């Protein structure tokens, strides 16, 4: 823990945890697909059809739950999905929303960057990687709370609506 000149402990960045849950329409679409499996079994037997319906709904729900990534910021580092990096290797952190986010994911995107993007979430955060042994220039990931991620990573940058690059 670092201390300030007054002898008081320096404020630590706030921890942050967020699940990137699928949008309601993805749940609905998945349940429709899961339920449609049962249509094959209803003409044979209603009981088998209901069982197939329940199994189909359970399987697609389990699939959505298992593939939902988490964004977690701790005192030690950043975890996005299965990837993790120590704070020592994190450089500049910038959040983007709206047109700036679309620019980051389109013409401004570097194909060597690590990405965890969910198309139904508007905001993205770019985290510069300063580890010289890592060929990944930055991480880019979706978040519903970009201000909280910026705060947790100790960034004083505002969420950008127009400027597009980590290097800006």
Number of C-alpha atoms within 10 A of each C-alpha: 6 10 10 9 8 7 8 9 11 12 10 12 15 15 17 18 16 16 14 22 18 17 12 10 10 13 15 11 12 19 18 15 14 20 20 15 17 21 14 12 17 16 10 10 11 13 11 15 19 16 15 21 22 15 16 21 21 15 15 19 15 11 12 16 12 9 12 13 21 17 21 18 25 16 14 11 16 24 17 23 17 9 12 13 16 15 16 11 15 18 17 17 22 27 29 27 24 13 16 21 25 19 17 21 18 10 9 13 15 16 10 11 17 17 21 20 18 18 10 15 17 17 26 30 28 26 24 20 23 17 15 9 7 10 11 16 19 23 22 25 22 26 25 17 15 20 19 18 25 24 17 20 25 14 17 12 13 13 18 19 15 14 16 23 17 18 7 6
